[in-house]
Amino acid sequence: MVVSTVVEVRHLKEARKQLRDRRVKGQNRIHFKKESNSRRRSICSALCELEINVVVYDATRTRSAVDARATCLTAVVEDLAELGARRLTIEQDDSLVASDRKVLYTAVRKFGVAETLAYEHMRPNEEPLLWVSDAVAWCVAKGGDWRNRVNPIITNVRKLT
């Protein structure tokens, strides 16, 4: 599963500020797995107040994790091409960067956005909007009330094969 958070340029600064303000003292990022349930509830409420849209790409039916990720990233690029997006930031996992770049190189050409859609990998402490995708992915995986808490910002769930 890959979760994409989309923010219009005019809302970027405020969204990042709001997210940074949600950190507790000494915290360099919000990592949902490590938060208490009360903090998770508070963060979910704050996320739903941001000017953001989230899309969940679900390739859990794909047997290979590598193939599932490639399928999800390709679908992300397809959707961003339709939106006319200019930038894609992916959470950096050093073990996946090389394979991600190959997939993205192919996808931006397939959807005709090689010249207009820049992509980069960043660490979560460098880009607060990555925290949104992390939180939504956690909530969707947990299901139930957690999923319901982030439903207002989820605009689409794409089941991929």
Order of alpha helices (4+ residues) and beta strands (2+ residues): beta-alpha-alpha-beta-alpha-beta-alpha-beta-alpha-alpha-beta
